[in-house]
């Protein structure tokens, strides 16, 4: 299964040495997630099942070729417990495991029964070593599990639900999961926000308004013990201590009181923690990446380029480079009178010189 692949010399910077370089180009597959191993440099991407021509969910980029991962069988139609239904994100943890999050909602039209799951693949053996299924109490019908962060020290995972709005906490040892902050203001879209992407208002053809996308981007700052999260349709960044999220003795009201509003940012899709506890966010309206400092609460531009068409997911590379997918969500038929407005391939980029 081949894809176009190229390295180019395109550079753009904003007040620093940041440079944008094309890593891979996908002619007909809409990429959302990217996960890079900082130990080996291996690159993994995923393609959600959002169209009739969907053929592959998770792949490794090997010498310019898309190789089904962990194997072809997982990427074929089949039992939703042991096959991918609609993968949204892929994340490599600090122990070199790839975690694959499958919300199992093809075309975002509802959950495939028995399909929502978190899958762990050991990158030393390329074998699936753990599957954590999510029942309807964690992934209800209108949910869309979106992004995940792994704390290998405590054995916990944290997941955003961008469909209904919630934070999912998973015990990786027992597989027990809890749905928290369900419906809380911090996990909900901001109804007064009207997204404008590529110079045009983003209007969902079904609802005739800006898409209402709930908690989406997520970042984990382990040294500070904070989990950061952000609705895609919104400009407010929130955080909560992970110690509070995992405390099962806290009531719903007490947990909600622990949530902090830490300020306004551009509307992001993806977020990523830096080693110093600061946060990088994509800016979907500005075609850019920005940086948020937890001490000053300041937002600083990192890089902007018109080719960053809906910057989606972020991942660190082995040499401090920042990978980002451009998923062109604004060009999907649902926002363009039922017809795709895409004229260029979907792309994976990396930013160097940070």
Beta strands, then each sheet from edge to edge (+ up, - down):
strand 1: 19-26
strand 2: 33-36
strand 3: 43-46
strand 4: 58-62
strand 5: 65-68
strand 6: 87-92
strand 7: 97-102
strand 8: 117-122
strand 9: 127-133
strand 10: 145-151
strand 11: 156-161
strand 12: 166-171
strand 13: 177-180
strand 14: 196-197
strand 15: 200-201
strand 16: 215-221
strand 17: 226-231
strand 18: 236-241
strand 19: 260-264
strand 20: 271-273
strand 21: 279-283
strand 22: 288-292
strand 23: 299-304
strand 24: 311-316
strand 25: 322-326
strand 26: 346-352
sheet 1: 1+ 26- 25+ 24-
sheet 2: 2+ 3- 4+ 5-
sheet 3: 6+ 7- 8+ 9-
sheet 4: 10+ 11- 12+ 13-
sheet 5: 14+ 15-
sheet 6: 16+ 17- 18+ 19-
sheet 7: 20+ 21- 22+ 23-
end
